[in-house]
Amino acid sequence: MRFLSKSFIFFFSLLHRLVMVVAGAHAFMLRNLFARHPDADRPRSVKRDWRKYGGRAVRRG
């Protein structure tokens, strides 16, 4: 009986840890999904060109 109770405790602690890891990963992904982009309110002419200029704001045209 003692072995059975210890195995239940071990199983549920492992299950709890797995659920917490999965929930944390989903929370991280949802936070990134719903976060506003830093250039969202800028006019198109001053949006950052990330590939060419390494993230600095650049005026095009």
OpenMM code with the backbone's topology and positions (N, CA, C; nanometers):
from openmm import Vec3, app, unit

residues = "MET ARG PHE LEU SER LYS SER PHE ILE PHE PHE PHE SER LEU LEU HIS ARG LEU VAL MET VAL VAL ALA GLY ALA HIS ALA PHE MET LEU ARG ASN LEU PHE ALA ARG HIS PRO ASP ALA ASP ARG PRO ARG SER VAL LYS ARG ASP TRP ARG LYS TYR GLY GLY ARG ALA VAL ARG ARG GLY".split()
positions = [
    Vec3(0.0832, -0.1203, 0.0000),
    Vec3(0.0000, 0.0000, 0.0000),
    Vec3(0.0869, 0.1256, 0.0000),
    Vec3(0.1944, 0.1199, 0.0760),
    Vec3(0.2850, 0.2348, 0.0819),
    Vec3(0.3477, 0.2612, -0.0546),
    Vec3(0.3856, 0.1545, -0.1244),
    Vec3(0.4434, 0.1695, -0.2581),
    Vec3(0.3421, 0.2313, -0.3543),
    Vec3(0.2159, 0.1891, -0.3413),
    Vec3(0.1111, 0.2402, -0.4291),
    Vec3(0.0897, 0.3900, -0.4074),
    Vec3(0.0876, 0.4327, -0.2834),
    Vec3(0.0673, 0.5755, -0.2563),
    Vec3(0.1865, 0.6577, -0.3048),
    Vec3(0.3087, 0.6053, -0.2871),
    Vec3(0.4261, 0.6783, -0.3358),
    Vec3(0.4264, 0.6865, -0.4880),
    Vec3(0.3830, 0.5799, -0.5536),
    Vec3(0.3801, 0.5837, -0.6999),
    Vec3(0.2728, 0.6804, -0.7496),
    Vec3(0.1593, 0.6898, -0.6787),
    Vec3(0.0578, 0.7880, -0.7170),
    Vec3(0.1110, 0.9297, -0.7019),
    Vec3(0.1798, 0.9556, -0.5925),
    Vec3(0.2367, 1.0888, -0.5704),
    Vec3(0.3375, 1.1219, -0.6799),
    Vec3(0.4229, 1.0268, -0.7127),
    Vec3(0.5218, 1.0483, -0.8182),
    Vec3(0.4536, 1.0731, -0.9526),
    Vec3(0.3517, 0.9922, -0.9838),
    Vec3(0.2819, 1.0058, -1.1114),
    Vec3(0.2141, 1.1421, -1.1225),
    Vec3(0.1455, 1.1844, -1.0168),
    Vec3(0.0750, 1.3118, -1.0242),
    Vec3(0.1704, 1.4301, -1.0233),
    Vec3(0.2841, 1.4180, -0.9553),
    Vec3(0.3811, 1.5277, -0.9611),
    Vec3(0.4415, 1.5388, -1.1008),
    Vec3(0.4665, 1.4244, -1.1637),
    Vec3(0.5175, 1.4255, -1.3009),
    Vec3(0.4131, 1.4830, -1.3968),
    Vec3(0.2883, 1.4421, -1.3787),
    Vec3(0.1805, 1.4934, -1.4626),
    Vec3(0.1630, 1.6441, -1.4430),
    Vec3(0.1711, 1.6899, -1.3197),
    Vec3(0.1571, 1.8322, -1.2906),
    Vec3(0.2693, 1.9114, -1.3562),
    Vec3(0.3910, 1.8604, -1.3489),
    Vec3(0.5038, 1.9298, -1.4108),
    Vec3(0.4870, 1.9373, -1.5627),
    Vec3(0.4419, 1.8296, -1.6233),
    Vec3(0.4196, 1.8281, -1.7679),
    Vec3(0.3118, 1.9289, -1.8078),
    Vec3(0.2022, 1.9323, -1.7313),
    Vec3(0.0943, 2.0275, -1.7601),
    Vec3(0.1441, 2.1705, -1.7449),
    Vec3(0.2248, 2.1976, -1.6434),
    Vec3(0.2760, 2.3327, -1.6230),
    Vec3(0.3699, 2.3752, -1.7361),
    Vec3(0.4528, 2.2833, -1.7836),
    Vec3(0.5435, 2.3152, -1.8945),
    Vec3(0.4635, 2.3457, -2.0208),
    Vec3(0.3635, 2.2633, -2.0491),
    Vec3(0.2815, 2.2853, -2.1689),
    Vec3(0.2028, 2.4154, -2.1565),
    Vec3(0.1474, 2.4421, -2.0391),
    Vec3(0.0713, 2.5659, -2.0196),
    Vec3(0.1625, 2.6879, -2.0313),
    Vec3(0.2834, 2.6784, -1.9777),
    Vec3(0.3775, 2.7894, -1.9897),
    Vec3(0.4176, 2.8152, -2.1336),
    Vec3(0.4386, 2.7093, -2.2097),
    Vec3(0.4739, 2.7261, -2.3512),
    Vec3(0.3584, 2.7898, -2.4281),
    Vec3(0.2356, 2.7480, -2.3982),
    Vec3(0.1212, 2.8079, -2.4661),
    Vec3(0.1042, 2.9543, -2.4270),
    Vec3(0.1253, 2.9855, -2.2995),
    Vec3(0.1141, 3.1250, -2.2566),
    Vec3(0.2186, 3.2110, -2.3265),
    Vec3(0.3403, 3.1596, -2.3406),
    Vec3(0.4466, 3.2332, -2.4089),
    Vec3(0.4100, 3.2578, -2.5548),
    Vec3(0.3571, 3.1545, -2.6217),
    Vec3(0.3202, 3.1698, -2.7630),
    Vec3(0.2036, 3.2670, -2.7791),
    Vec3(0.1056, 3.2594, -2.6898),
    Vec3(-0.0082, 3.3504, -2.6999),
    Vec3(0.0331, 3.4939, -2.6706),
    Vec3(0.1255, 3.5125, -2.5771),
    Vec3(0.1728, 3.6475, -2.5484),
    Vec3(0.2408, 3.7069, -2.6707),
    Vec3(0.3227, 3.6262, -2.7387),
    Vec3(0.3890, 3.6748, -2.8590),
    Vec3(0.2901, 3.6953, -2.9728),
    Vec3(0.1869, 3.6129, -2.9782),
    Vec3(0.0896, 3.6240, -3.0861),
    Vec3(0.0072, 3.7516, -3.0733),
    Vec3(-0.0308, 3.7872, -2.9504),
    Vec3(-0.1181, 3.9024, -2.9310),
    Vec3(-0.0434, 4.0313, -2.9002),
    Vec3(0.0884, 4.0264, -2.8931),
    Vec3(0.1654, 4.1483, -2.8678),
    Vec3(0.1639, 4.2355, -2.9930),
    Vec3(0.1589, 4.3654, -2.9704),
    Vec3(0.1615, 4.4554, -3.0853),
    Vec3(0.3041, 4.4699, -3.1358),
    Vec3(0.3161, 4.4769, -3.2651),
    Vec3(0.4478, 4.4964, -3.3249),
    Vec3(0.4942, 4.6382, -3.2948),
    Vec3(0.6248, 4.6591, -3.2696),
    Vec3(0.6720, 4.7946, -3.2365),
    Vec3(0.6493, 4.8960, -3.3485),
    Vec3(0.6359, 4.8503, -3.4716),
    Vec3(0.6141, 4.9423, -3.5835),
    Vec3(0.4671, 4.9566, -3.6204),
    Vec3(0.3768, 4.9081, -3.5366),
    Vec3(0.2359, 4.9036, -3.5752),
    Vec3(0.1785, 5.0427, -3.6004),
    Vec3(0.2203, 5.1437, -3.5225),
    Vec3(0.1617, 5.2774, -3.5350),
    Vec3(0.2445, 5.3712, -3.6212),
    Vec3(0.3553, 5.3242, -3.6751),
    Vec3(0.4387, 5.4119, -3.7573),
    Vec3(0.3835, 5.4197, -3.8984),
    Vec3(0.4026, 5.5334, -3.9627),
    Vec3(0.3671, 5.5380, -4.1045),
    Vec3(0.4584, 5.4467, -4.1853),
    Vec3(0.4129, 5.4065, -4.3018),
    Vec3(0.4875, 5.3100, -4.3822),
    Vec3(0.6266, 5.3612, -4.4181),
    Vec3(0.6428, 5.4917, -4.4333),
    Vec3(0.7711, 5.5448, -4.4794),
    Vec3(0.8806, 5.5348, -4.3737),
    Vec3(0.8456, 5.5192, -4.2466),
    Vec3(0.9498, 5.5110, -4.1439),
    Vec3(0.9514, 5.3761, -4.0736),
    Vec3(0.8855, 5.2774, -4.1307),
    Vec3(0.8927, 5.1440, -4.0700),
    Vec3(1.0345, 5.0912, -4.0793),
    Vec3(1.0720, 5.0079, -3.9856),
    Vec3(1.2080, 4.9548, -3.9846),
    Vec3(1.2252, 4.8487, -4.0913),
    Vec3(1.3366, 4.8532, -4.1581),
    Vec3(1.3693, 4.7495, -4.2549),
    Vec3(1.4666, 4.6553, -4.1858),
    Vec3(1.4137, 4.5482, -4.1259),
    Vec3(1.4922, 4.4624, -4.0374),
    Vec3(1.6015, 4.3878, -4.1121),
    Vec3(1.5760, 4.3461, -4.2349),
    Vec3(1.6749, 4.2629, -4.3042),
    Vec3(1.7949, 4.3436, -4.3500),
    Vec3(1.7704, 4.4641, -4.4025),
    Vec3(1.8811, 4.5413, -4.4594),
    Vec3(1.9624, 4.6137, -4.3538),
    Vec3(1.8941, 4.6755, -4.2565),
    Vec3(1.9626, 4.7708, -4.1702),
    Vec3(1.9718, 4.7275, -4.0247),
    Vec3(1.9424, 4.6037, -3.9955),
    Vec3(1.9629, 4.5531, -3.8604),
    Vec3(1.8706, 4.6113, -3.7561),
    Vec3(1.7525, 4.6594, -3.7935),
    Vec3(1.6542, 4.7016, -3.6947),
    Vec3(1.6454, 4.8508, -3.6719),
    Vec3(1.7274, 4.9325, -3.7386),
    Vec3(1.7174, 5.0770, -3.7199),
    Vec3(1.6023, 5.1309, -3.8037),
    Vec3(1.5421, 5.2386, -3.7556),
    Vec3(1.4335, 5.2999, -3.8321),
    Vec3(1.4926, 5.3690, -3.9540),
    Vec3(1.4350, 5.3420, -4.0683),
    Vec3(1.4901, 5.3935, -4.1933),
    Vec3(1.3775, 5.4570, -4.2728),
    Vec3(1.4029, 5.5768, -4.3240),
    Vec3(1.3039, 5.6426, -4.4096),
    Vec3(1.3289, 5.6012, -4.5538),
    Vec3(1.2263, 5.5451, -4.6151),
    Vec3(1.2421, 5.4965, -4.7523),
    Vec3(1.1904, 5.5985, -4.8522),
    Vec3(1.2466, 5.5924, -4.9727),
    Vec3(1.1931, 5.6693, -5.0833),
    Vec3(1.2515, 5.8036, -5.0892),
] * unit.nanometer
topology = app.Topology()
chain = topology.addChain("A")
for resn in residues:
    res = topology.addResidue(resn, chain)
    for name in ("N", "CA", "C"):
        topology.addAtom(name, app.Element.getBySymbol(name[0]), res)
